[in-house]
Amino acid sequence: MDESMGLYLGVLICLAIFFLPTIIALFKKHPKKVGILLVNIVGIFGGLGWLAALIWCFILPKEQSS
């Protein structure tokens, strides 16, 4: 039972790291959080998308004045 608990904990930590850009975007109330989530999910292949999503979640668009 202890081994399975460790496995579940490891999977949970890996998922949290994988979705870190999306989690940050949600907490920062990023206006493009859905796009960041999609890049994050598609970026599972190769890791470049994950890095792009991580950078994107820290870049907030400038306010547009009308």
N, C-alpha and C positions, 0 to 999 in steps of 0.2 A: 504494500500500500504506500510506503514511503517513496518508492521509486516512481510510481505513477504520479504522486503529488509533485515530485521534482520535475517530471516531464511536463506536467500541466503548467507549472510555474515558468519553465524554460520557454514553452510555446507562448505564454502570455507576454513574457519579456520581449521575445522576438517580434511579436505582433505590435507591441507598443513602440518598439524601435522602428519597425517598418512604416507604421502610420504616424510617426512623429511629425512630419511636415503638415499633415492634415490636422493633427491635434493642436499644433501651434497655430495654424490658420483659424481654427474654431475658437480658440481662446482669445486670439487677437481680433476676432470678428472681421476677418479679411473679406472684402467684397467678392473675391474670386475663389472662395473656399471650395466650390464644386469643381472648378477647373483644376485646382491643386489636388483634390482627391482623385480626379480622373488621371492626371499625370502620375500621381503616386501609384495608382493601381496598375496602369499600363507600364510604368517604369520598373515593374518587378523583373522584367527581362533585361538583364545587363546592369542595372543599378544606376544608369545615367539619368533616367527619369526621376529616380528617388532624389538624386542630388539636385536636379533642376527644381523639383517640388520644394525641397528644403530651402533653396535660395529664394524661390518665388514667395514663399510664405513670409519672408522678412521684408519684401519689397511692397510697400503700400502705394497704390496709385495716387497721383496728385489730384487734389480737388479741382474740378473743372468749374470755372466761373462762367456765369451766363450773362 
